[in-house]
Amino acid sequence: MASIDKLGEALTEWGMNVAKSVLPNVQIPQQSTIGKFMGMLGVDISTYNIYNELGFLLKPTMRTMVAPMLNKYLGGMTDAEVEALAMEYVEAFRSQAAEKGYVNLFGLQVGSNAFDGLRDIITSKFNSNV
């Protein structure tokens, strides 16, 4: 398997790990537009949890988004270049998170432990012969 495909698998796995730790705690505000709309449909916003209801869609959605993006931006690189760049980015994220306490990814504050996990997943994927 090419490094770009392994990186895609690693990012999807890591994204799922982050989502599983963050999204179950996200609640839709009752006074928001979507909250009011869902209330009109009879959904009890106080007990509704988007992750519990729609979390199963995350993995296929991430795969669908990650693979084309990686191919678009990294498709012309060798396996060694992809691996080196991936590790360079992971270390940059880890360093920034350690310095600031977190990195804000699309509104989520992700701590350095999460990036340690990303490094471990990527390293494992790159070292596998599959």
N, C-alpha and C positions, 0 to 999 in steps of 0.2 A: 504494500500500500504506500502511496506517495505521502511525503511529509505534509503536503497541503491538506490531504484527506485526514491524516492523523490529527492535525491541528484543528480542523473542523470538528472532529469527534470530541477533542479535548475541550474546545470552547463550548460546545453544546452541553457536555457533561457538567462543566463548571457552572454554566449559566443555569442549569437545572438545580444544582446545589444551592446557588445564591437565591434563586426563586423560591425553593422549598423553605429556606430559612427566613425570607422576608415577606413574601406574599400572603401567607396565612394570617399575618397580622394587619393587613391592609383592609380598611373598612371604607365603604362608600358613604360619604356624609349624607344624611337624610335631607338636608336643605340644598344639596347640589342639584343641578339640572337632571343628571342621570338618576340621582336618588329619588327625586320627586316623580320622575317618569316610571321608575321601577315600582314605587309605591302605588301609582295609579294602576299598574298592572297586577297589583295584589302581592307583590314580593315584600316580605318583612325585612327591611334594610337592617334592622338591629341584629338579625341573626344571619344575614346573607354574607357569604364569604366567596369572593370571586375565584380565589385559588381552589377552594374545595369544589366549586362548581365547574370551572373551566381550566383547571391546572393541567388536565390531560392533553390540552391543545398546545402547551408550551413547547414540548420537545419537537414535534413535527414542524411547528412554526419556526423555532430557532434553526433547525436543520435547513429549512427552506430559505432562510435569510442568510445564514452564515456561509454555506458552501458557495453560492454565486459571488458573494462579496469577496471571499478569499481568492477565488479563481480570478476575479476581475483585477484585484490589486497585487496578488502574489503569483499569478499563473505563469509569468515569465521567469520566475526564479528557480534555481536548482533546489533540490531537497536540503542540501547543506545551508543554503542561504535562507530558506524558510525557517529551518530550525534555529539558526543563529538570530534571526530577526525576532522570532517568537520569544526566545529566551531574553533577548535585550528588552523587549516590551514588558515582559513579566517582571524583570528586575527593576525597570523604571517605575512600574506600578507599585511594587513592594516598597521601594525607596520613598516614593511620594506618600504612600499611606503611612509609613513609619514616621515620616517627618511631620505630616499634617494630622495624623490620627485616622485618616480615611481618604478615599478618592471618591468624588461624586460622579457616579456613572448613571446618566439619564435620570437624575433625581434620587438615586439610592446612594447612601453613604456606605461604601464598602471598605472594611478595615483590612489591615495588613495580613491578618490570619487567612482571609479569603484568598488573597493573592499568593500566600504560601501554598494553599490548596491548589490553586491554578498551576503553580510551578510544578507541584508534585504530579498532577494529572498530565500535564504536557510532557514532562520527563518520562513518565510511564508509557505514554502513547508513542513517543519517539523511540523508546528503547524496545518496544514490542516488535516482533517480526511479522505481525499480521498485516 
